[in-house]
Amino acid sequence: MKNYPVKSVLLPNGETIAYREAGEGEKALVLLHGNMSSSLFFDTLMETMEADYRLIAFDMRGFGDSSYNKPIDALLCFADDTAQAAEALGLRRFSVLGWSTGGGVALELAASRPDLVEKVVLVNSVSLAGYPMFKKDASGQPMLTERITTREEVAEDPVQVLPILHAYATGNRELLRSVWNALIYHDAQPRPERYERYLEDMLKQRNLVDVDYALIIFNMTSTHNGVAEGTGRQKLVQAPVLVVQGANDRVVPPTWAKETAAALGSKATLIMMQNAGHSPFTDSLKELAGLLADYLR
């Protein structure tokens, strides 16, 4: 297991963005993590691909070792940070991989800065119409006809939010482990030492409510998603997009990947990984690395 040192870059907007990097290849791949994680979660992918690519994994604002001076109000904030950080590191043209929440950020980046983004890879990404949250009944089950629509309702959610906030506040790794084992690492888990490092980085998150709210209002389509009007920004994505989806994902329904690929039309290629859940980096790393190598060449 390699230990990639944490570096940082000060952005013009005043945020300090932490990152890990590996490799010295001619092609650069920027890695954007998901919610409840950080750049550290890409370590296995970096170890596998560093011989052929320059890999830069950022801690998004409010995650890991990055600052959180100004709260985000949309995934577009993370995309703007990424563009500023990439330019500060001298990246003039690169591909970007977004995992889960990071997929929405990657799409916003591609829409905003087509001059920077050569290719996009979405790995088990949030849909183009966001990630809905629903109010809970007395037994804690989601009421699928009653959406959560405000930041205040997100902050008070008794199932998806409050227990995680409490775990962060108390350093409760075992609760976080149980959540990840149930939803993400249900078929394969990271090696124990690696898993402990992941849990340590999870506890650094300071923006959970803001990110969850940003996910429910995220909507790059041209129609209302039940909470927010669509921005239509999917039409601004010029780069080709590889949509990679684990068939056994318990966090992101595989149907979302199919809908995303269909909405992006000829720009998109969909690949369903039959032996992967929400973390192909853990479930099917060799297969994922092969798919990326074929796509990025």
C-alpha positions as CSV (number, residue, x, y, z in Angstrom):
1,M,0.0,0.0,0.0
2,K,1.5,3.3,-1.1
3,N,1.2,6.5,0.8
4,Y,0.7,9.5,-1.5
5,P,1.6,12.7,0.4
6,V,-1.1,15.3,0.8
7,K,-0.2,18.5,-1.0
8,S,-2.2,21.7,-1.3
9,V,-2.9,24.7,-3.5
10,L,-4.3,28.1,-2.6
11,L,-7.1,29.1,-5.0
12,P,-7.9,32.7,-6.1
13,N,-11.3,32.3,-4.2
14,G,-9.4,31.9,-0.9
15,E,-10.0,28.1,-0.5
16,T,-7.0,25.8,0.1
17,I,-7.5,22.6,-1.9
18,A,-5.6,19.4,-0.8
19,Y,-4.7,16.8,-3.3
20,R,-2.7,13.7,-3.9
21,E,-0.9,12.9,-7.1
22,A,0.9,10.0,-8.8
23,G,2.6,9.2,-12.1
24,E,4.2,11.4,-14.7
25,G,2.4,10.2,-17.8
26,E,1.6,12.6,-20.7
27,K,-2.1,12.2,-20.1
28,A,-3.6,13.7,-17.0
29,L,-6.6,12.3,-15.2
30,V,-8.3,14.4,-12.4
31,L,-10.1,12.3,-9.8
32,L,-13.2,13.6,-8.0
33,H,-14.5,11.6,-5.0
34,G,-18.0,11.1,-3.7
35,N,-19.8,12.1,-0.5
36,M,-18.5,10.9,2.8
37,S,-15.0,10.3,1.3
38,S,-11.9,12.0,0.0
39,S,-9.0,11.8,-2.4
40,L,-7.6,9.0,-0.3
41,F,-10.3,6.6,-1.6
42,F,-8.6,6.6,-5.0
43,D,-5.4,5.2,-3.7
44,T,-5.9,1.7,-5.2
45,L,-6.7,3.2,-8.6
46,M,-3.6,5.4,-8.4
47,E,-1.4,2.5,-7.5
48,T,-2.8,0.6,-10.5
49,M,-2.6,3.3,-13.1
50,E,0.3,5.6,-12.1
51,A,2.8,3.9,-14.5
52,D,0.9,5.4,-17.5
53,Y,-0.9,8.5,-16.4
54,R,-0.5,11.6,-14.3
55,L,-3.2,11.2,-11.7
56,I,-4.4,14.1,-9.5
57,A,-7.0,13.4,-6.8
58,F,-8.5,16.4,-5.1
59,D,-10.2,16.7,-1.7
60,M,-13.2,18.8,-2.6
61,R,-13.9,21.8,-0.4
62,G,-15.0,20.7,3.1
63,F,-13.7,17.2,2.7
64,G,-10.4,15.7,3.8
65,D,-7.7,18.2,4.2
66,S,-9.2,21.0,2.1
67,S,-10.6,24.2,3.7
68,Y,-14.2,25.1,4.0
69,N,-14.1,28.8,4.4
70,K,-17.2,29.5,2.3
71,P,-20.1,27.0,2.4
72,I,-21.0,25.6,-1.0
73,D,-24.6,26.0,-2.3
74,A,-24.3,23.8,-5.4
75,L,-22.1,21.1,-7.0
76,L,-21.0,23.8,-9.4
77,C,-19.0,25.4,-6.6
78,F,-16.9,22.2,-6.5
79,A,-16.5,22.3,-10.2
80,D,-15.2,25.9,-10.1
81,D,-12.8,25.0,-7.4
82,T,-11.5,22.1,-9.5
83,A,-11.0,24.3,-12.5
84,Q,-9.0,26.8,-10.4
85,A,-6.9,24.1,-8.8
86,A,-6.2,22.4,-12.1
87,E,-5.0,25.6,-13.6
88,A,-2.9,26.4,-10.6
89,L,-1.2,23.1,-11.1
90,G,-0.5,23.8,-14.7
91,L,-3.1,21.4,-16.2
92,R,-4.2,22.9,-19.5
93,R,-6.1,19.8,-20.8
94,F,-7.1,16.7,-18.9
95,S,-9.7,14.0,-18.5
96,V,-11.8,13.9,-15.3
97,L,-13.3,11.0,-13.4
98,G,-16.1,11.6,-11.0
99,W,-17.3,9.0,-8.6
100,S,-20.9,9.3,-7.2
101,T,-21.3,12.9,-6.1
102,G,-18.1,13.6,-8.0
103,G,-19.8,12.6,-11.2
104,G,-22.1,15.6,-10.9
105,V,-19.1,17.8,-10.3
106,A,-17.3,16.3,-13.3
107,L,-20.3,17.1,-15.5
108,E,-20.6,20.6,-14.2
109,L,-16.9,21.1,-14.9
110,A,-17.2,19.8,-18.4
111,A,-20.1,22.1,-19.1
112,S,-18.3,25.1,-17.6
113,R,-14.9,24.6,-19.0
114,P,-14.9,22.6,-22.2
115,D,-11.5,24.1,-22.9
116,L,-10.0,22.2,-20.0
117,V,-11.9,18.9,-20.1
118,E,-10.9,16.4,-22.8
119,K,-12.9,13.3,-21.6
120,V,-15.3,12.5,-18.8
121,V,-15.7,9.3,-16.8
122,L,-18.7,8.9,-14.6
123,V,-18.4,6.1,-12.0
124,N,-21.7,5.2,-10.3
125,S,-22.6,8.9,-10.7
126,V,-25.5,10.9,-9.3
127,S,-28.1,11.3,-12.0
128,L,-28.4,14.4,-14.2
129,A,-31.5,15.2,-12.2
130,G,-29.9,15.0,-8.8
131,Y,-30.2,12.6,-5.8
132,P,-33.6,12.9,-4.2
133,M,-34.2,12.7,-0.4
134,F,-37.6,11.8,1.1
135,K,-39.2,12.5,4.4
136,K,-39.4,9.5,6.7
137,D,-42.4,7.9,8.4
138,A,-42.5,6.8,12.1
139,S,-40.6,3.6,11.4
140,G,-37.9,5.5,9.5
141,Q,-38.9,4.4,6.0
142,P,-38.9,6.9,3.2
143,M,-42.2,8.3,2.1
144,L,-41.7,8.3,-1.7
145,T,-44.4,10.9,-2.3
146,E,-43.0,13.5,0.1
147,R,-39.6,14.9,-1.0
148,I,-37.3,16.8,1.2
149,T,-36.9,20.3,-0.4
150,T,-35.0,22.6,2.0
151,R,-31.6,22.6,3.7
152,E,-33.4,22.7,7.1
153,E,-35.3,19.5,6.3
154,V,-32.0,17.9,5.1
155,A,-30.3,18.8,8.4
156,E,-33.2,17.3,10.4
157,D,-33.4,14.0,8.5
158,P,-33.4,11.2,11.2
159,V,-32.0,8.4,9.0
160,Q,-29.6,9.6,6.4
161,V,-28.2,12.7,8.1
162,L,-28.4,13.0,11.8
163,P,-26.7,9.7,12.6
164,I,-23.8,10.5,10.3
165,L,-23.4,14.0,11.8
166,H,-23.4,12.4,15.3
167,A,-20.8,9.9,14.1
168,Y,-18.6,12.7,12.8
169,A,-19.0,14.7,16.1
170,T,-18.2,11.7,18.3
171,G,-15.6,10.0,16.1
172,N,-17.8,6.9,15.8
173,R,-15.9,4.9,13.2
174,E,-18.0,1.7,13.8
175,L,-21.3,3.4,12.8
176,L,-19.6,4.7,9.6
177,R,-18.2,1.2,9.0
178,S,-21.6,-0.4,9.4
179,V,-23.1,2.1,6.9
180,W,-20.4,1.5,4.3
181,N,-20.5,-2.3,4.8
182,A,-24.2,-2.3,4.2
183,L,-24.3,0.0,1.2
184,I,-20.9,0.0,-0.4
185,Y,-18.6,-2.7,0.8
186,H,-21.2,-5.5,0.9
187,D,-19.4,-7.8,-1.4
188,A,-15.7,-6.9,-0.8
189,Q,-14.0,-4.7,1.8
190,P,-10.7,-2.8,1.6
191,R,-7.8,-4.4,3.5
192,P,-8.0,-3.5,7.2
193,E,-5.2,-1.0,7.3
194,R,-6.6,0.8,4.2
195,Y,-10.1,0.7,5.6
196,E,-9.0,2.4,8.8
197,R,-7.4,5.2,6.8
198,Y,-10.6,5.6,4.9
199,L,-12.6,5.9,8.1
200,E,-10.2,8.4,9.5
201,D,-10.7,10.6,6.4
202,M,-14.5,10.2,6.4
203,L,-14.4,11.9,9.9
204,K,-12.9,15.0,8.4
205,Q,-16.0,16.0,6.4
206,R,-17.5,19.3,7.4
207,N,-20.1,19.9,4.8
208,L,-22.5,16.9,4.9
209,V,-25.8,18.9,5.0
210,D,-24.6,21.4,2.4
211,V,-23.6,18.5,0.0
212,D,-26.9,16.6,0.6
213,Y,-28.8,19.7,-0.2
214,A,-26.7,20.4,-3.3
215,L,-27.5,16.9,-4.5
216,I,-31.3,17.4,-4.2
217,I,-31.2,20.6,-6.1
218,F,-28.7,19.4,-8.7
219,N,-30.4,19.3,-12.1
220,M,-28.7,19.7,-15.4
221,T,-31.7,18.5,-17.4
222,S,-34.3,20.9,-18.9
223,T,-37.2,19.8,-16.7
224,H,-38.1,20.2,-13.0
225,N,-36.8,17.4,-10.8
226,G,-39.4,17.7,-8.1
227,V,-37.3,20.2,-6.1
228,A,-35.5,22.5,-8.6
229,E,-35.9,23.7,-12.1
230,G,-33.5,22.2,-14.6
231,T,-30.6,24.3,-15.8
232,G,-30.3,22.6,-19.1
233,R,-26.5,22.6,-18.6
234,Q,-26.2,19.0,-19.9
235,K,-26.3,20.5,-23.4
236,L,-23.1,22.4,-22.7
237,V,-21.1,19.2,-22.2
238,Q,-18.9,18.8,-25.3
239,A,-16.5,16.1,-24.2
240,P,-17.2,12.4,-24.7
241,V,-18.5,10.7,-21.6
242,L,-17.9,7.1,-20.4
243,V,-20.7,6.1,-18.0
244,V,-19.5,3.2,-15.8
245,Q,-22.1,1.6,-13.5
246,G,-21.9,-1.2,-11.0
247,A,-24.8,-3.5,-11.6
248,N,-25.0,-4.3,-7.8
249,D,-25.0,-0.7,-6.6
250,R,-27.1,-0.1,-3.5
251,V,-26.5,3.7,-3.5
252,V,-27.1,4.7,-7.1
253,P,-29.8,2.8,-9.1
254,P,-28.3,1.4,-12.3
255,T,-31.3,2.8,-14.1
256,W,-29.9,6.3,-13.5
257,A,-26.8,5.4,-15.5
258,K,-28.9,4.3,-18.4
259,E,-30.9,7.5,-18.3
260,T,-27.8,9.6,-18.1
261,A,-26.2,7.9,-21.1
262,A,-29.5,8.2,-23.1
263,A,-29.8,11.9,-22.2
264,L,-26.2,12.7,-23.3
265,G,-26.8,10.9,-26.6
266,S,-23.9,10.2,-29.0
267,K,-21.4,11.7,-26.6
268,A,-21.9,8.9,-24.1
269,T,-20.9,5.3,-23.8
270,L,-22.5,3.1,-21.1
271,I,-20.7,0.1,-19.5
272,M,-22.4,-1.9,-16.9
273,M,-19.9,-3.7,-14.5
274,Q,-21.7,-6.9,-13.6
275,N,-19.5,-7.8,-10.6
276,A,-19.4,-4.4,-9.0
277,G,-21.4,-2.3,-6.5
278,H,-20.9,1.3,-5.7
279,S,-17.1,1.0,-5.3
280,P,-15.6,-0.7,-8.4
281,F,-12.3,0.4,-6.9
282,T,-12.8,-2.3,-4.3
283,D,-15.0,-4.8,-6.2
284,S,-13.4,-4.9,-9.6
285,L,-10.3,-2.8,-9.7
286,K,-8.5,-4.6,-12.5
287,E,-11.6,-4.5,-14.8
288,L,-12.2,-0.8,-14.1
289,A,-8.5,0.1,-14.8
290,G,-8.7,-1.8,-18.0
291,L,-11.9,0.1,-19.1
292,L,-10.2,3.4,-18.2
293,A,-7.0,2.5,-20.1
294,D,-9.0,1.7,-23.3
295,Y,-11.1,4.8,-23.0
296,L,-8.3,7.3,-22.2
297,R,-5.8,6.1,-24.8
